[in-house]
Amino acid sequence: MNLNLTLFGEMLTFGVFVWFTMRFIWPPLTQAMEARREKIAAGLAAAEKSKRDLELAHHKVTELLTEAKAQAAQMVEQANNRANHIIEDGKARARIEGDRLLEIAKADIEREFHSAREKLMGEISSLVMTGAEKVLQHEINKSANDKLVTAMLSDATQ
């Protein structure tokens, strides 16, 4: 029977096939698979690193926004304080200017008062002088004077 010889030939052919495959086909195949595995691992590592970088960027952006908001609030507060200070300075200057104008007005009124008083005194003195001249120029009629005084008194009582 040739079963042994056929079996032996098939085993020899199978061994040559395994040796050929292991020697020439298997190493490039395993190298390609290893290269692919390394590429995938590198891609996953890069993705993980990118994910961490993105989270860090989000945290950094949040911190920067918080800091920017705080700075903006501080600037607004400083601007408000400055505006209030400017307003208070303006009010103080306005009060000082108002007081100065009030003093000037009081001085003008006082001057006008004295001027009017002097003028009235001059007019009164001239009227008194005129009246005194007229009295001295005319002789007083006692009976006419008594009638005049009586008439005035009767008009006042009614």
MOBEL-V939078 format. One record per helix or strand of 3 or more residues. SS is the DSSP state (~ for helix, > for strand). FROM is the first residue (numbers start at 0). TO is the last residue. Records with the same first field share a line. If there is no record, write none. Layout:
SS->FROM-TO / FROM-TO
This chain:
~->2-136 / 141-156
